Structures are given as structure tokens and as C-alpha cells.
Amino acid sequence: QVQLVESGGGLVQAGGSLRLSCAASGSISSSIAMGWYRQHPGKQRELVATIVSGGGTIYAGSVKGRFTISTDNSKNTMYLQMNSLRPEDTAVYYCNADYGIGMSVWGQGTQVTVSS
């Protein structure tokens, strides 16, 4: 079973940037899609961005133009570059890898806090 470990979260001022990383213990090139999700306190987990095996990307409207998802298959790592951060981006961010056939793997989450 592939395991995912997120890193790069922390505290940043509004307008600042962070880059999240999601390191996989196995191949990510065999995944159907990988994505970043976030969960605000007391709310459901929501999609932030996803990248499919062909390289196509989808972004939530609230982050489009500010966040960029990417992968480095040689390092089995996915990234989320977050620019122009806002206080409402404060959440726990999770990475996910979908290998199909009901196999979906989640990381443990990393906290992002944006101060105003």
C-alpha cells in the first residue's frame, strides 16, 4: 500500500506564499489522478486542485490563478504552490492519490494558517 506524507505547511501572513509537498512511498505515475484537498474546522473536506494522469488540472474557483498543482514523477512527489494566500485559505491540507479499483490513499494532513 502506497503511503503519502505531506509537508510544507505552516504560518504565513496574508499575501504570502507556501509550497506544500506530498511524497509517495511508491509510484505516482500509475495513479489515475492526484489531488489536494482542504478541510476548514467544522466543515467537510473540499477539493482544492487535482491533476490527472494525462496532465490536465482542475482548480476550485476560490484558488484558481493563485495555486498551482504539479507532480514530479521522478521523485514520486506532488506539489501545491500557493501564492497570494488569504486568511480563508487557513485549513488542514490533505493530499490524495487515486489508483482506481477503489484504491484511494490519503496523507495525514498538514496545517496551513494564514494571518491577516
Buried (B, 14 or more C-beta within 10 A) or exposed (E): EBEBBBEBBEEBEBEBEBEBBBBBEBEBEEBBBBBBBBBEEEEEBEBBBBBBBEEEBBBBEEBEEBBBBBBEEEEBBBBBBBBEBBEEBBBBBBBBBBBEEEEBBBBEBBEBBBEE
